[in-house]
């Protein structure tokens, strides 16, 4: 699959590289695994004057031996002796940048925490010493957003205040996914687009896997994702177990329950058999895997919370793949596919709501977009989008089938927000598959 979109990000990276020719730049690039950080770097810079270092989870001695070989091969450096610590290598690179401009990319930067946490202090000392004389474009990448932010934005951390720029690479937007699918399946129908969004969440790697396999319609996508040897069956485990370590089973159980629709902590606690508040906090603040959803207009401290998995692929994986791991181990991929298809319409209907909220965020003039529900669960609004600049509001119901949309019922539910929307001109709409 060819490289798509990202023109704005590439232009930003080009500007930063140009600035680094006059003054050293220290750039943070974050985004979940498979979102295309490495592909973006290579697209923006090619191989010329680029040193790419991947922080694998091995000893610092072995890692630095590999880094030294890469530096010598990519930049033509000649480093005397064998480097065993990253501090020494980083200083050599900063000295080299005094006479030769280049871009240094350190991928999975947060994993230095596992290898040698003192590396961050070493980098801070060396950066402060050489940044005025070294012409280096330093880009550090990380797939765990919250940990990367902590490293650079906590005033207790040594690298606090050293960044010159920060970028977050997000999944493809609905319009990009629509254009991409059309190139591979010119006659696609809305069901195909919804299924692609449901399985990939806009993550380029997952889209690439589907398109390269010729899975360009909904039936083929489900068959591929649930088939023997499919990366969709194992990627959730491959991504998360190395992060969670020995406690992964508890985290997996919590995520499985949320994906199955148990979105309050009390519901999760009742199944797990203990308080999961600390686990949920870690999943949110350290891993950015879950998020608190509150009704629009709710106060920040409101306890009217629903927990959501922030990633569409992982939500699908926990709901269907991990929950049916026995079928995978037995090789009964036919039954796994039947299980997915049995729940497909109900589940994809919920996914469709997310699709339209993202579509409105991408193309509309809205300053706030969310949902609304009351504590009793009687009045629920799928989409509430506000334009605070023009004092306009959109209240919408989302259904797969347009014949099931009743605007009169929607308006009656919206009376629960009559005081909050009193100063807005309100438009009531229904969104269905045909509006995708």
N, C-alpha and C positions, 0 to 999 in steps of 0.2 A: 504494500500500500504506500502510495506516495505521501510526502510530507504535506500536511494541511495546516492552514490558518497560521496563527502565531506571528503575524507580521508586526503587530504592535510590540510584542516582546522582543523580537529580533531587532527592531529599530532602537529600542531602549538599550539592549546589550551592545549594539554598535556604538551608540553615543557614549556609553560608559567606557568602552575600550579606547575610544578617541580621547576621552578625558584622562585616562590613565597614562597616556603618552606624556602628559605634562605633570600629572600628580597621581600618586598611587591611589587606587580604588579598592575598597573592601566591600564586596557585594554579597548579600544573602539571597539565595534562590531556593524557595521551598515548594513543596507539592508532594502529594502521596506517591508511593511507588507506582510505576507504570503510567504516570501522567505525561511522561515525555521530557523530563528535565535534560537527560543526557542527549536525546535527539535534538532538542532545541539548541543546546550548547554547540553541538557539532554542526548544525545547520548555520548557526550564526557565525562561527569562527573557522570552520573547516579544521585542518590539521596544522596549518602554518602557525608557528610561534604559540602553540598550545600544549600545555602539559596537563594531562588529566590523571588524577590520582584517586583511586577508589579505596576507601577505608574499610577493608575487610576485617572480620573479627579473628585476627591472629595476633601473635606476639608482636610487640613493637619492633623487635629486632628483625623478624622476618618481613614485616611490613615495610620497614625502612630500606631493607635490601632491595625489595621490589621497586620502591619509589626511586631509589638511586639509579637503578637500571633504566627506568622510564625517563628520568630527567636527562640522563646522558644521551639516550636515543632520540628524545623529542627536541631537546634544546641544544644539543651538541656540547653540553657541559663536560668538563673533566674534573671529577671529584676525587681527590687523593684519599686513599684508604677506604675502609668500609664503615659506613655510617650505621650506627645502631640505635640512635634516638632521633625523634622527629625534630627536636629543637635544633640539632646540628644541621639537618637537611634544610629546614626552613631558613636558617640564617644563610646557608650557601645560596639558596634561591634568591633571597633578598639582595645579597651582594651581587649576584649575577645580573639582577634587574637594574643595577646602577649603570650598567653599560649596554644592556640588551633588553629591550622592551618585550614582554610576553604576557600571555594570559595563563594563570594557574587556577585550575579547577580542582577542588577537593570535594568528592562526592561522599554522601553518607557521613558528613562531618560530625554529627552528633555521636557517632560510634566511638570517637576518641574517648568518650566518657568511660566506656567499657575497657579500653586498652590502657590508657594512662591519663587520668583527669588533669594532671599537672601540665599537659600539653597546652591547655588554654592559657595558663599563666605564662608559659614560655612564649607563646605566640604574641601575647599582649606586650611583653617586654621587648621582643624583637621588632614588632610592628612599630611601636612608639620610637624605637631607636632609628629605624631605617626608612620610615614612610616618607620623609621629606626628600630623600635622595634616590629611592628606588622607584622606577617607572614600571610598576607591576599592576596588572588587572587581576586581582584575587577574587575568585568567586567560590563561595562555599555553598554546597547543596545539602539539603536534608529532607528526608521523607516524613519525619515526625515533627509537624509544625510547632506544637507546643513546646517540645524540648529545645528546638532551635531558637524559638523566641526567648525562652528562659536563658539560654546561653548568652544571648546578645542584649536582652532588654532588662534583665534583673540587675539592679545596681550592686548586688552582692557578687556578681560574676566578673571575672577578670576582663572579659572582652566587651563589657558594657560600654556603650558610647563609641565603639571603634568603627561601626558600619558607616559607609558613605551612601549606600543604597540598599533597598530591600524589595524583592519581587516575590510574588506568589503565583505559581503556575496552576491554573484551574482546569477542570475538565472542559471538553468542547461544549459550546453552547448549543441549544436546540437548533438554531439556524445552520450552524456548521454541520451538525449531525445529519440534518435533512439534506443538505447539499452533498455530503459525502455518500449517503445512502443512494441518492439519485444517480450518482456517477456509476455505482456498482449495480443498481437495479432501477433503471429508468421508469419502470412501471410499478414502483412500490406503492403499497396502500398504507393508510394510517396504522393498521395493525403491525406492519413491519417496522415502522418508525418507533412505535411504542415499545415493541419487544426489544429493539436495539437499545433504547434508552433504559429499559428495565434491567437488561443484562449488563450493560457497560457503564451506565451513568455518565457517559461521555468520556471515559478513560480511553485514550488513543490505543493502548496496547490491546485492550479487549476488542475494540472495534476492528483493529488490524487482524486479529486472530479470526474473527468471524468472516470478514471480507475475503481474506486470503483462502479460507476454507470453502468459499462459495456459498456461505450461509447468509444469504441476502434477503430472505423472507422469514416471517415469524416461525413457521413450521421448521425450516431448516436451522434457524438459530437455536431453538429449543432442542432439536435433535443433536446438534453439535455440542451445545453446552452440557448436555446430560449423557453424552456418549463415552464409550470406553476410551480412556487415555486423554480425554479433554482437559486442557489446562484449567477450565472453569471449575472442575471438580476439586482440584488440589490447591489453587492459588490462595484461597482464604487461609488455609492451614499454613502454607508456605510463608505467607506474609506475616502472620500473627504469632505463631508459636515461638519464633526466635525473639520476638519482642517481649512476650509474656513470661517465657521460661517455664519453670516448674508449676507456676500458679495458673497456667493457661486454661485448665479445665473449668475453674470457677468463672473466669472471664468469659469463656466460650458459652457456658450455661446461661449467664446473664444476657449475652448478646443474642443467643438463640431465643430466649423468652421475649426480648424486645422485638425481634424480627417477627415473632409469632403473634404480636399484638398486645402483649402485656407491657404497657408503656408507663405505668406508675411504679414507683419503688415498692409500694405496699404489695402490689401484685407479684413483683419479682421476689420480694422477701418471703412471701407465703410459700412459694415453690422451692426456693433455695433453702429455706429453713433458718435463715439468719439475716441480720441487717446487711444490706449490700451498699449502703451509702458510701463507704470508703472506696469500694471497687468502682462504683459509678463515677465518683469524683476523679479517680485516676484515669478511667477510660475517657473522661472529658478533658481534663486539664493536661495530662501527660501524653496521651495518645491521639486526642482529637477524633476519636472513633464514634463517640455519641455526643449528642447535644440536647440541651433542654429546650423544648418547645413550649412557649407560653402563648396564650391568646393575645392577639393584637389589642393594645390599650391596657394590658395587664401591667401592674406595677412591677419593677425589676425584682423585688423580693417576694413576689407572689408565689404561693405554694401550689397553685393550679398548674402543675407541670406534667408534660408528657415527654418521656425519653424517646429519642429517635436515633437510629444508626445513621451516621452522617454520609455514608457511602452506599450507593445503590447496588453495586456488585456485591459488597459484603452483606447487605441486607438480604439479597437474593440467596447468597450462599448459606447464610445461617438459617434462613426460613426453609429452604428446600434441600440443600446438599448435606450440610452438617446434621440437620434433623433426621436425615435418612441415610446416615453413614453406613448402616448395616447393609442396605441395598447396594451401595457402592462396593463394599468389601465382598459381597456375595456375587458381584458381577451382574446383578439384575438391573441393568440400565434401562430395560424396557419398562419395568415397574417404577423406576425413578421418574422416567419421562411421563408415565401415566399419572403419577402423584403430582407432578408439576402442572400438567394439563388440567387436572381436576380442580385445582385452586387458582388457575391462571386468570380467569375473568375477574374474580374478586380482588386478587392481589394487584393485577395490572390497573384496575380502577383506582386504587390508592396511589399507584405510581403516576397515573395520569394527572392527578392533582398536582404533584410535584413538577411535572412537565410544564403545566400551564403557569405555575408560579415563576418558574425559571424563564419561560418564554416572555412573560410580562416584564420581568426584571431586565431582560435583554433588550426588548424593543419598545417598552413603554416609558412614559415620563412619570415614574413613580418613585417616591422617596422612601416608602415603607410598604412591604408586602408580607402578608402572613395569613393566618387563619384565625377563626374565633370559635370558642366553645364556652359554654357556661359550666359551672361545677356540676350541675345536675345532668349534663349531657343531653339536654333537650334541644337547645338551639345551637347548631353547629353550622358554620359557614366555611366552605372549602377555600375560598379566596377572598381576601379583603386587601385591596391595593389602594394606597393613598398618595395623592399628589399634594403635599403640603404647600407647595409654591402657588399652585392655582386653586387650592381648596376644592379639589375634585376627588371623588372616591369611586372605586369599582368594587361591587359585591357580586360574586359569581358562584354558581353551582357547577360542579364538574361531574359528568356522567359519561360512561362509554356510549350509551345509547341516547341520542338527542331527544327521543320521544319520552324519556323518563324525566326530563327537566320541566319543572313547574315553577315559573317565576312568581306566581302568587304565593306559593309556599315559601319561596326564598325571601320575598319581601316581608312576610309575617315573621320569619326567623330574625330578620335584620332589625326588627323593632327592639330587640334586646340591646342594640347599639344606637338607639335613637338619640340619646344625649351626646354620645361621643361623635356622632356624624352630623350633629345639628348644624355645624358651620360648613359642611361640605355639600356640593352638588353630587348626588349619588346616582350612578348608573348601574342598573341591574342586568346581568347577562348570564347566559348559560354556555358552557363550553363542553364540547363532545369530541369524539374521534374525528369528525369531519372538519374541526377547527384547527387541527394540528398543523 
